[in-house]
């Protein structure tokens, strides 16, 4: 997909988004390489998540904050409104644990 510069990857099965999303993180950690624009990964959404965004459902209510590849560049490109301050708030407005971001370690 690298030469095509996709804005997102859309999947239709429950396992594919996990692997396509998670392994971008692993590749970034192990190889120091990302495939999206500006050093970001390529967001991976199920067609249900994409439909929810188009229908106006809040991205954090859809659970996009648990994806390894951050969805914000895609949300901005699509014009989807979101509140960054609410990204990691649970139903009771308590802060949830934040996932780690990949770090690119350069040797020598």
Buried (B, 14 or more C-beta within 10 A) or exposed (E): EEEEEEEBBBBEEEEBBBEBBBBBBEBBBEEEEBBBEEEBBBBBBBEEBBEBBEEEEBBBEBEBBEBBBBBBBBBEEBEBEBEEEEBBBEEEEEEEEEEEEBEEEEEE
